[in-house]
Amino acid sequence: MVVALLCVVIGFSVLIYSAQKFVDGASGLALCLGVPEILIGILIIGFGTSAPEMLVSVFSALDGSPSLALGNSWGSNICNISLILGVTALLTPVIVKRNLQKKEYPLLLLTVIIPLVFAADGIISRTESAFLLVFISLFVAYTVFEGLRARKQSKAVKNGTDSQSADEELQIEECSEEARSLGPVRSAVYTVAGLIFMVLSSKIIVYGAVDIAKLLEISEVIIGLTVVAIGTSLPELTASIIAARKGSNELAVGNIIGSNIFNNTAVLGLAGVIMPYSVDKIVLYRDGGFCLLLTLSLIIFSLSLKSDKAKLGRRIGAFWLTAYVLYTALLIYMSLNGNRLPEFLSFLN
């Protein structure tokens, strides 16, 4: 018990410290490269925090269980919006800029809908999986292009050749003083090292928490659905909260958008290319449907904001967090009742 408690305490200490360095490094990297923070959030942070899911997807497919990628992907997306963005908005209301509504949100919604359409016939084929990989490749190329364009515009502003700089939506966001003091090398080191230590520390926390739960004789199923599920999302959760607190709202939101886009395309595509997999009807409606509803709620709540200074506030955060608790309760109920749905949801069978 003492060792397990030490793992949790030390793990959280390392997690919080590394997340602070990670956010400063990412902000500094955006500043050094002359690109908006949202692009760093989507491409680097989103991809980096989705790396564990991609590895699980590949290994599960190689082991003959590619369908695990589906639950892994949709489960992670549900957790990203309802738990991570929910807790972040509850603790530190998040500003969402209007340019997200024109580009990133439509892409996010598209990447949620496409796998649902593919899975409607009960199977995701190699051709459909290959399409998802092509889609994410084009998305990465588009994101890089946007970054280069923003960098060019930033230079034009500095040289005084762009008279409309005040109204430019791709303006570089204000960074913390610490982020501004970092050079390109230290920014890159902080970003990479911070991400690695966040993942490692979250694994240590999960290890300690699982041991404590077992010593308290808590069911392994409940441990898996609560402790492990939340533990694997700790890097994204901590990074989003700290980014929002430091004023780097585009990193906080970009982290979620990027992670979900990669989950819906790269994670599902990699597994399906290795081995096509079937999709259970309950999983499609329960997990895929809930993932779609949460994505729509994110878009609708953001569209309801009246200005760039409006925030996803505590009421919205409480709504998402409540949705996550209800979803987790449903999973626990089904796991304890032979995977049967409650009576009021029996129409999904």
Protein Blocks (a to p, Z undefined) as FASTA:
>chain_A
ZZmmmmmmmmmmmmmmmmmmmmmmmmmmmmmnopafklmmmmmmmmmmmmmmmmmmmmmm
mnopamlmmmmmmmmmmmmmmmmmmmmmmmmccdddfklmmmmmmmmmmmmmmmmmmmmn
opacfklmmmmmmmmmmmmmmmmmmmmmmmmmmmmmmnopafklmmpmkbccdddfklmm
pcfklmmmmmmmmmmmmmmmmmmmmmmmmmmmmmnopafklmmmmmmmmmmmmmmmmmmm
mmmmnopamlmmmmmmmmmmmmmmmmmmmmmmmogcdddfklmmmmmmmmmmmmmmmmmm
mmmpmbfkbccdfklmmmmmmmmmmmmmmmmmmmmnoopacfklmmmZZ
